[in-house]
């Protein structure tokens, strides 16, 4: 989700209403992995809803949420039995501390440059214990989902209405404007975002370059294979038990 938009505490407070975890296929997919791991890092944790759910479900180990948006972390800190860190993978310094890292909500797609991708994967490699896994997803460019990001597709939370207006797909990138409006505000609020779309070969090349190994890859949360029509590329990568560490960017 765009950092600019959810730095606003008022909008961040609506995020879970707009994106209820009960209907989030990604949360149901990742939660069993989290429950099976003793130590977990949630990159781009947002309001912390996934880690909150893990605690509510009985997780007793270490849970750490990382997010650059202070408005989101205000919501996340409603639980104080989880570590909340403001920042991103470019500022991360964990070393072999986690059995599992996850990056949900298509947050992976805000990594726009090759350098940002390499920095992120290198940080994940360092943060994981040998044998640790990294679960994340990115929208499949072959499905062309951005073509449905139009002002006609409106969602609501309370008395706030929101919609996206996407531009064209250009060289792997889509830029769009998110508009939020409410009768309680003097004027609508707008935020600009750009996302990067990688196909499977390009994505897997970055994974391999970081010294990680793809264990599983799916086209949707039901674990169906990736096809041209699949909306997602869901990837579970692993840090090998031995071998050379990832090269720092």
C-alpha positions as CSV (number, residue, x, y, z in Angstrom):
1,X,0.0,0.0,0.0
2,X,1.2,3.5,-0.7
3,X,3.2,4.9,2.2
4,X,2.1,8.5,1.3
5,X,-1.6,7.6,1.8
6,X,-1.3,5.6,5.0
7,X,1.1,8.0,6.7
8,X,-2.2,9.7,7.3
9,X,-3.4,8.3,10.7
10,X,-7.1,8.9,9.8
11,X,-6.9,6.9,6.6
12,X,-4.7,4.2,8.3
13,X,-7.4,3.7,10.9
14,X,-9.8,2.7,8.1
15,X,-7.4,0.3,6.4
16,X,-8.6,-2.8,8.2
17,X,-12.3,-1.9,7.4
18,X,-11.4,-1.5,3.7
19,X,-9.4,-4.8,3.8
20,X,-11.0,-7.2,6.3
21,X,-8.8,-10.1,7.2
22,X,-11.7,-12.4,7.1
23,X,-11.9,-12.0,3.3
24,X,-8.1,-11.8,2.7
25,X,-6.9,-14.9,1.0
26,X,-3.3,-14.0,1.6
27,X,-3.8,-13.9,5.4
28,X,-5.4,-17.4,5.4
29,X,-2.5,-18.6,3.2
30,X,0.3,-17.2,5.4
31,X,-1.1,-17.7,8.9
32,X,-0.4,-21.5,9.1
33,X,3.2,-20.8,8.0
34,X,3.5,-18.1,10.8
35,X,2.0,-20.4,13.4
36,X,4.6,-23.1,12.5
37,X,7.6,-20.7,12.8
38,X,9.1,-19.7,16.1
39,X,10.3,-16.3,14.9
40,X,8.6,-14.2,12.2
41,X,9.3,-10.9,10.4
42,X,6.4,-9.2,8.7
43,X,7.8,-6.8,6.1
44,X,5.4,-4.0,5.3
45,X,3.2,-5.0,8.2
46,X,0.8,-2.1,7.9
47,X,-1.7,-2.0,10.8
48,X,-0.2,-5.3,12.1
49,X,-3.4,-7.2,11.5
50,X,-1.7,-10.4,10.4
51,X,0.6,-10.5,13.4
52,X,-2.3,-9.6,15.7
53,X,-4.2,-12.6,14.3
54,X,-1.2,-14.8,15.0
55,X,-1.1,-13.8,18.6
56,X,-4.9,-14.2,18.9
57,X,-4.4,-17.7,17.4
58,X,-1.9,-18.7,20.1
59,X,1.5,-17.9,18.6
60,X,4.0,-17.6,21.6
61,X,7.2,-16.9,19.8
62,X,8.9,-13.8,18.5
63,X,6.8,-11.6,16.1
64,X,8.3,-8.5,14.5
65,X,6.5,-6.0,12.2
66,X,8.4,-3.6,9.9
67,X,6.7,-0.7,8.2
68,X,7.7,2.8,7.0
69,X,4.3,4.5,7.6
70,X,3.9,5.9,11.1
71,X,0.1,6.1,10.6
72,X,0.0,2.3,10.1
73,X,2.2,1.6,13.1
74,X,-0.1,3.7,15.3
75,X,-2.7,1.1,14.6
76,X,-0.3,-1.8,15.0
77,X,0.8,-0.7,18.4
78,X,-2.6,-1.5,19.8
79,X,-0.8,-4.7,20.8
80,X,2.4,-4.3,22.8
81,X,3.4,-8.0,22.8
82,X,4.8,-7.7,19.3
83,X,7.9,-5.8,18.2
84,X,7.1,-2.8,15.9
85,X,9.9,-1.2,13.9
86,X,9.5,1.8,11.7
87,X,11.6,1.4,8.5
88,X,12.1,-0.8,5.5
89,X,14.4,-3.4,4.2
90,X,17.0,-0.8,3.2
91,X,17.4,0.0,6.9
92,X,17.1,-3.5,8.3
93,X,20.1,-5.0,10.1
94,X,18.8,-8.4,11.4
95,X,21.3,-11.2,11.1
96,X,20.0,-14.8,11.0
97,X,17.2,-14.2,13.5
98,X,14.0,-15.4,11.7
99,X,12.5,-18.7,10.7
100,X,10.1,-17.0,8.4
101,X,9.7,-13.6,6.7
102,X,6.5,-12.6,4.9
103,X,5.6,-9.6,2.7
104,X,1.9,-9.4,2.1
105,X,-0.6,-7.0,0.5
106,X,1.5,-6.8,-2.7
107,X,4.0,-4.6,-0.8
108,X,6.7,-6.3,-2.9
109,X,5.6,-4.3,-5.9
110,X,6.6,-0.9,-4.4
111,X,10.2,-2.1,-4.9
112,X,10.7,-0.2,-8.2
113,X,14.3,-0.5,-9.2
114,X,16.7,-3.4,-9.6
115,X,18.8,-1.9,-6.8
116,X,15.8,-1.8,-4.4
117,X,15.0,-5.4,-5.3
118,X,18.6,-6.5,-4.7
119,X,18.7,-4.6,-1.4
120,X,15.5,-6.1,-0.2
121,X,16.4,-9.7,-1.1
122,X,19.8,-9.3,0.4
123,X,18.3,-8.0,3.7
124,X,15.8,-10.9,3.7
125,X,18.6,-13.4,3.2
126,X,20.6,-11.9,6.1
127,X,17.5,-11.8,8.4
128,X,16.6,-15.4,7.9
129,X,18.2,-18.3,9.7
130,X,19.7,-21.0,7.4
131,X,16.7,-23.0,6.2
132,X,14.4,-20.0,6.9
133,X,11.7,-19.1,4.4
134,X,10.4,-16.0,2.7
135,X,6.8,-15.8,1.5
136,X,5.5,-13.0,-0.7
137,X,3.3,-12.3,-3.6
138,X,3.2,-10.0,-6.7
139,X,0.4,-9.5,-9.2
140,X,0.9,-11.5,-12.4
141,X,1.4,-9.0,-15.2
142,X,-0.1,-11.5,-17.7
143,X,-3.5,-11.0,-16.0
144,X,-3.4,-7.2,-16.6
145,X,-5.3,-6.5,-13.3
146,X,-4.6,-2.7,-13.6
147,X,-7.1,-2.5,-16.4
148,X,-9.8,-2.8,-13.7
149,X,-8.4,0.0,-11.5
150,X,-10.9,2.6,-12.6
151,X,-13.1,5.2,-10.9
152,X,-16.1,2.9,-11.5
153,X,-14.7,0.5,-8.9
154,X,-15.4,2.2,-5.6
155,X,-15.0,0.7,-2.1
156,X,-16.2,2.2,1.1
157,X,-15.3,2.3,4.8
158,X,-17.7,4.2,7.0
159,X,-18.5,7.4,5.2
160,X,-15.2,7.3,3.2
161,X,-15.3,6.4,-0.5
162,X,-12.1,5.3,-2.3
163,X,-11.1,4.5,-5.9
164,X,-8.1,4.1,-8.1
165,X,-7.4,5.5,-11.6
166,X,-4.6,3.6,-13.3
167,X,-2.5,4.7,-16.2
168,X,-1.1,2.4,-18.9
169,X,1.4,-0.4,-18.4
170,X,4.8,0.9,-19.4
171,X,8.0,-1.1,-19.3
172,X,6.8,-3.2,-16.4
173,X,5.3,-0.3,-14.4
174,X,1.8,1.0,-13.7
175,X,1.2,4.4,-12.0
176,X,-2.2,5.3,-10.5
177,X,-4.0,7.8,-8.4
178,X,-5.9,6.8,-5.3
179,X,-8.7,9.2,-4.3
180,X,-10.4,9.2,-0.9
181,X,-13.4,11.4,-0.2
182,X,-15.8,12.0,2.7
183,X,-18.5,14.5,3.5
184,X,-16.6,15.2,6.7
185,X,-13.6,16.6,4.7
186,X,-13.2,19.9,3.0
187,X,-11.8,18.3,-0.1
188,X,-10.9,14.8,-1.5
189,X,-7.4,13.4,-0.7
190,X,-5.2,12.1,-3.5
191,X,-2.1,10.0,-3.4
192,X,0.1,8.9,-6.3
193,X,1.6,5.5,-6.5
194,X,3.7,3.4,-8.9
195,X,4.0,-0.4,-8.8
196,X,6.4,-2.8,-10.6
197,X,5.2,-5.9,-12.3
198,X,7.7,-8.8,-12.8
199,X,7.0,-12.0,-14.6
200,X,8.1,-15.4,-13.2
201,X,11.5,-15.7,-15.0
202,X,12.5,-12.1,-14.0
203,X,11.3,-12.6,-10.4
204,X,13.1,-15.9,-10.0
205,X,16.3,-14.4,-11.3
206,X,16.4,-11.9,-8.5
207,X,15.6,-14.6,-6.0
208,X,18.5,-16.7,-7.2
209,X,20.9,-13.8,-7.4
210,X,20.3,-13.2,-3.7
211,X,21.3,-16.8,-2.8
212,X,17.7,-17.9,-2.1
213,X,15.9,-20.9,-3.6
214,X,12.3,-21.0,-4.8
215,X,10.6,-23.9,-3.0
216,X,7.0,-23.2,-4.1
217,X,5.2,-20.9,-6.5
218,X,1.5,-20.5,-7.1
219,X,-0.9,-18.5,-9.2
220,X,-3.4,-18.0,-6.4
221,X,-4.1,-18.6,-2.7
222,X,-5.6,-22.0,-3.5
223,X,-2.1,-23.2,-4.5
224,X,-3.1,-23.5,-8.2
225,X,-0.1,-23.3,-10.6
226,X,0.9,-20.0,-12.3
227,X,-0.7,-19.6,-15.7
228,X,-1.3,-16.7,-18.0
229,X,-4.6,-16.1,-16.4
230,X,-3.4,-16.4,-12.8
231,X,-3.9,-13.1,-10.9
232,X,-1.0,-13.7,-8.5
233,X,2.6,-15.0,-8.4
234,X,2.8,-16.4,-4.8
235,X,6.4,-17.4,-4.0
236,X,7.9,-19.3,-1.1
237,X,11.7,-18.9,-1.2
238,X,14.3,-20.4,1.2
239,X,17.7,-19.6,2.5
240,X,19.8,-22.7,2.0
241,X,21.2,-24.5,5.0
242,X,24.7,-23.9,3.7
243,X,26.5,-22.0,1.0
244,X,27.7,-18.5,0.3
245,X,25.8,-15.6,1.8
246,X,23.9,-13.2,-0.5
247,X,26.1,-10.6,-2.1
248,X,25.5,-7.1,-0.6
249,X,24.2,-4.6,-3.1
